[in-house]
Amino acid sequence: MLEILVSRGVPLTLEEREVLRREAEAIFQEVLGTSPERLRVLVLEEAVQPQPLGECRGGEG
């Protein structure tokens, strides 16, 4: 199983999710010789929380 985690400001479209899945499958087939029936690809999205200007993540400042 392969999990692809996407973190960006806008959600993926169904077309973008499908393209990611197909490209990942192609890479695994070409590089590792993994057959399509042996690979399960999950495309997960991380919700991005907008931050107010001037606020900093993970530290002071």
C-alpha positions as CSV (number, residue, x, y, z in Angstrom):
1,M,0.0,0.0,0.0
2,L,1.2,3.5,-0.9
3,E,-0.2,6.6,0.8
4,I,0.2,10.0,-0.8
5,L,-0.3,12.9,1.6
6,V,-1.2,16.2,-0.1
7,S,-1.1,19.5,1.9
8,R,-2.0,22.6,0.0
9,G,-4.4,25.5,0.2
10,V,-7.0,24.1,-2.2
11,P,-8.5,20.6,-2.3
12,L,-7.5,18.2,-5.1
13,T,-10.0,17.7,-7.9
14,L,-11.1,14.2,-8.8
15,E,-8.9,14.5,-12.0
16,E,-5.8,15.5,-9.9
17,R,-6.4,12.6,-7.5
18,E,-6.6,10.2,-10.4
19,V,-3.5,11.6,-12.1
20,L,-1.5,11.2,-8.8
21,R,-2.7,7.6,-8.4
22,R,-1.8,6.7,-12.0
23,E,1.7,8.3,-11.8
24,A,2.4,6.6,-8.5
25,E,1.4,3.2,-10.0
26,A,3.6,3.8,-13.1
27,I,6.6,4.7,-10.9
28,F,6.2,1.6,-8.8
29,Q,5.8,-0.6,-11.8
30,E,8.8,0.8,-13.6
31,V,11.2,1.1,-10.6
32,L,10.2,-1.8,-8.4
33,G,8.4,-4.0,-10.8
34,T,5.2,-4.0,-8.7
35,S,2.2,-5.3,-10.6
36,P,-0.9,-3.2,-10.5
37,E,-3.0,-5.8,-8.7
38,R,-0.4,-5.8,-5.8
39,L,-0.5,-2.0,-5.3
40,R,-3.1,0.0,-3.5
41,V,-2.7,3.7,-3.7
42,L,-4.5,6.1,-1.2
43,V,-4.4,9.8,-1.8
44,L,-5.0,11.6,1.5
45,E,-5.4,15.4,2.0
46,E,-4.3,17.3,5.0
47,A,-6.6,20.2,5.9
48,V,-4.6,23.4,5.8
49,Q,-5.6,25.9,8.4
50,P,-5.1,29.5,7.4
51,Q,-3.0,31.6,9.8
52,P,-3.5,35.3,10.6
53,L,-0.7,37.5,9.3
54,G,2.1,38.0,11.8
55,E,1.6,34.6,13.4
56,C,4.5,32.2,13.2
57,R,4.4,28.4,13.4
58,G,6.6,26.4,15.7
59,G,8.4,29.0,17.6
60,E,8.7,32.6,18.7
61,G,8.7,35.5,16.6
